[in-house]
């Protein structure tokens, strides 16, 4: 019986080249749109545009990652970083066809192989964009300091001060973190969809979204508020504390949701609001939340029980009620602060949280009662990603304000 090496670095340069090819389109568009960036102000606009585009593409990567998992394509190519030692499924056609012929509904099929490799190409392109963003940020900061030392007179004080306030450390942190996320992506394949690793991979991808969102808000604050000396707004201490607690609860809920998905426990409760027509069904928390174990097995190697899957699902559902209350309270405090502190943006933030909470409620219920339809599952993941981005943006705003 032919075996496949889990890690085969032979095609790594070709895979990286394909990722660069995918990224070259957005990079060319970005450069042409800002080709006249001959001064610091224009360079900063170029940084903002690339950050926004990278954030958008990273969001797409998160959703496509969910699509890869939900279509059972995570092992469509059972080695890393290529597909049976090839950079594309074309080169692995004989291996893929043989695997599909042996098990037509198995983990390896032509469609699943392409889904998995497209996910890897997209991930590599995001890495290329973040690397470009990091290098350009350091270059912008370097040239600003050089001009400050030379006391360039034809450069406005606004542009110079703004450039010096731009921090290259945010994209640098994103670059380091995208490498960590990539490493967990490799482990996802080599450890055969180990639930803890898959969940950490999801959390890492969302953390990357948060870093890029914070970076985008940093540029926004520097260019539109700090440099122009805009009037600040007082943020009540209670509001900021509630937002931090809400953000922590959202991360916990996402971790629980990832654990539900990676253990395929969504259908353990197919009724709402009760589970299996019971308010407290039979549950096995010990095995359900035994973290270091293989997919479908307990830590002792036995098949995981339905009661354990029920415990995973129902814990996520009960936790959701707490998160919804926290989001509602945060939205109410933001709406209240928008009036008492004359901060119209807080009302907009309040509306964001309410809309996203409702989105998550309806998509979550749909997943349970309609048999986990793909569209609803993707929408639920997208809502979680949007919640992370929204709360990161809001907290970044409140962190700046005094």
N, C-alpha and C positions, 0 to 999 in steps of 0.2 A: 504494500500500500504506500502510495507516494505521500510524503510529508512536506509541509510548507514551513520554511523558516519564518518565525514571527517577526523578526527584524532583519530586513535586507536593505542595506544602504546603497546598493548598486544604482538604483534609479533616482537617488536623492537630488542630484544636480538637475536632472531633467524635470523632476516634479517642481523644483524651485523655479526653473526657467518657465514652466507653464504658469506658475503662480505670478511670476513677473509679467508674463504676457497678458494675463487677465488684468493686472494692475496698471499696465501701460496705457490702456485706454483712458481711465479716469485721470491718471497723472498727466497725460498729454492735454486733455481737456482743461484741467486745472491750470497748467502752465500757460496755455494759449489765452485763457480768460484773464490771466494776470501777467502777461508777458512784458508789460511796461513797468514792472515793479522795480523802479530805479531808486526809490527812496524808502525810508523806514516805514512811513505810513502805508505805502502800497505793499510792502513786504508783510506787514501785520495783517492786512486784508487777505493776502495770499494764505497766511497761516490759518486765519479763521475759516476760510473756504475749504482748505484741505482737512481741517479738523472736523468740520460739519460733514463733509463727504465721507470721511473715515468712520465717523460715528454712524452714519446711515448704513454704510456697507457692513459694519460690525453688527448692527441690529439685524440686517438681512442674514448674516452668518449664523446668528443665534437661532433665528427661525428656521433656516435651512438645516441646522444641526438637529433641531427638534423633528423636522420632517425626516431626516435620516434615521433617527431613532424610532419614530412612529411607524415607519415603513419597514422596520426590521432590517435596515440596510447597514447597520453599524459594522457588521462583519462581511459586507458584500465583497470586500477584498480582505482576506484574513491575515494579511501581513502589513507591515508599515515600513517606509512611507508610500511605497508603490502598490502595485497589484500583481501578485505572484512574481515579484522582482521586475516588473515592467512599469513604465511611467504612466501608461494608460491601459484601460481594459482592452484596447485593440491588440496590444502586444501579449495580453494574457488570455486571449480568446480561447485557446485550446484548453487551458486550465479551467476557465469559467464554464465553458460548455460541458466539460467532463463532470464538474461538480453539480451543475444544474441537471444533467442527465441522470446522475446518481440519486439526487434528491430534488425534484422539480420545485418543491415549495420550501426548500431549505434556505440557509443563510446566504448562500452564494448563487446568484443568478445574474444574467447580463444586466438587467435593469438595476438591481441592487448594487452591482459593481460600479456602474456609472454614477449612481447617486452618491455613493461613498467617496469616489474619487473627485467628483465635482465639489463636494464639501471640503476636501483637502485642498483643492486648487483655490477655492474661495478663501479658505483660512490662510493660505500662503500669501495671497494677494493683500489681505488685510495686514499681514506682517510687513509686507513691502511698503504699504502706505504709512504705517506707523514708523518704520525705520526712516522713511523720507521725511516725515513730519519731525522726527527727533533731530535729524541732521540739520534741517532747515531752521528749526527753532534755535539750536546752538549757534548757527551762522548768523541769524538775525541778532541774537544777543551779543555776539562777538563784534559785529560791525557797529552796533549801537555804542558799545563801550569804547571802541576805537575812535568813533566820531566824537564822543564826549571828551575823550582825552585830547583830541586834536582841536577841540572847540570849534567845530564846523559852524560857520556863521549863516550859511544858506539853508540850514536845516532848522525847521521851526522847533521851538522849545517843547511844544505839545508832542510832536513826533518823537523827539529824543527821550523825553520823560516816559512816554508810553512804551517805547521800545525797551528801555531799561527795566520797566516793571514786568515785562513779559518773562515768565519763568519757563525755562526749557526743561525743568525737572518733571513737569507733568507728562509730557510726551516720553521722557526717559523712563519714568515709572511704567507707562503703558507699554513701552518696548520690552522691558524686563518681564512684565506680567504676561504679555502675549506669548512669550517663550515658555513660561510656566504652563499656560493653558494648552499650548501645543504639546508639551510633554505629557499632560494628562490625556490629551487626545490619543497619543501613541499608546499610553497604558490602557486606554479603553479597548483598543484592538488587541494588544498583546495579552491582556488579562481576560479576554473573552467576555466583555460587557460586565465586569465585576461591578455590582450595584453601587458600592461606595465610591469607586473611581468615576463611574458615569455621573453620579450626583455631584461630585467635586468638580468634574469637567464643566457641568452646567453652571455651577456657582461661580467658577472661575471666569467663564464667558460673560456672565452678568456683571462680575466685578470689573472686567475690562470695559464694559459699557459704562459703568459708573465712573471709572477713571477718565474716559474720553468725554463724558458729559461734564465732569468737573473741570476738565481742561477747556472745553468750549465756554463754560460759564466764566472761567478765569479771564479769557480773552475779552468776553463781553463786558465784564466788570472793569477791566483795565481801560478799554477804549471808550466806553460810554459813560462811566461813572467816576472812576478814580482820576483819570486824566482830566476830565472836564469839571471836576470838583462839584459834581451834582449833589444836591441836598440828600442826606441820608435819612432813613426812617428808623425809629426805635422799634426793636423787636422785643415783645414781652418775653421775659425769661421762661414763663410757663409754656408759651407757644414753642419755643425752641426745644425745651425739654420734652414736650409731647411729641414733637416731630422726630427727635432722636429715638425715643422709645418706639414710635410707630415704624420707623425705618428698621430698627432691630427686629421687630415682630414680623415685618414683611420678609426680611431675609430668612428668618426661621421658617416662615410659611413656605417660602420658595424651596428651602431645603427639604421640607416635608413633602412638598409636591413633587420634587425631583425623585424622592425616595419612593413615592407612590408609582410614578411613571416607570422608573428603572426596575421596579419589582413587578410590574404589570399587575398592580393591585387596584386599578381604576374601577373594574367591574365587580369588585368584592362587595360593593354597596350599590345596587342598581335601583334604589328607590330614594326619594327625598321628601321630607326631611329625615324620616327614619331610615335606618339601614337594615336591609333584609326584613322590612316591616317590623322592626324592633328598635326601641330607643337605646338598648344596650345589648347588642348581639354578642354571641360567643367570640371572644378575642384572645389571642396569644401574643401579648406584648413582648415577652422575653425573646421569642424567636423572630418576631416581626422586626424588632429593633436591635437585633444582633447585627452589628454593622459590618464586621469583617467576615464575609462568607461569599460563596459563589452564587451566581444567579440561580434561583429556583431551589436552593438548598439551605438547610440550617447550618449553623457553625459546626455541628457534629457530622455533617455530610448527609443527613436524611433529607427527603423531599420536604419542602416547606409546606405547611398546612394552610388550608383555607382560612382558619381562624387567625393565623398570623398575618395573612394578607388583609383580612378584615380590620385587624388592629392598626395596620399601616394606613389604610384608607380613612377609617373613622377618626383617627388622631388628626389627620390633615383637615378633615371636615370640622371637627370641634375647634381646632385652632383658627380656622377661617372665621368663625363667629367673633373671636376676640380681635382679629385683625380688622374686620369690618367695623367694629365699634371704635377701634383706635383711629381708623381712617376717617370715620364720620366725625369723631371729636376733633381731629386735626383740621378737617375741612371747616367745621363750625368756628374754631378759634381763628383760622385764617380769614374767614368772612367777617368775623367780629373785628379783627385787627385792621382790616381794610377800611372800615368806617372810623374806628376810634383813632387810628394813626394816619389816616388819609393816605393809604397805600393801595391804589387801585389794582396793582399787580397781585396783591394777596387774594383778592376776590377771584382772579383768574386761576390762581393756584388752587383755591378751594374747589372751583369747578372741575379742575383736572382730577383731583382726588375722588370726588363724587362720581364722575364719569367712569373712571378706571375701576372703582370699587363695584359699580353696577355691571360693568363689562365682565369682571372676573366672576361675579356671582352667577350671571346667566350662562357664561361659557362653562363654568365649573359644573353647574347643575345639568347642563346639556350633555356633558361628557358622561355623567353618571347614569342618567335616565334614558339616553338614546344610544347606549352601547359604544361610547368612546369614538364618535365620528372624527375622521382626520381633521376636517376643517375646524371643528370646535376645539380639538386638542391644540392645534396650531394657534388658534385665536387666544386660548388660555395662556399659552407660553408667551405670545406677543404682549398680552396684558400685563403679565408679570414683569417683562422687560421694560415696558413703558412705566410701570410703577417705580422700578428702580431708577430710571432716568428722571422721572418727575420729582421724586423725593430727593435725589442727589442735587438737582437743580435748585429746588426750594431751600434745602439746607445750605447750599453754597451761597445763596442770596442772603439768608439769615446770618450766615457766618461772617459775611462782609459788613452787614449793617450793624450799627451800634445800638 
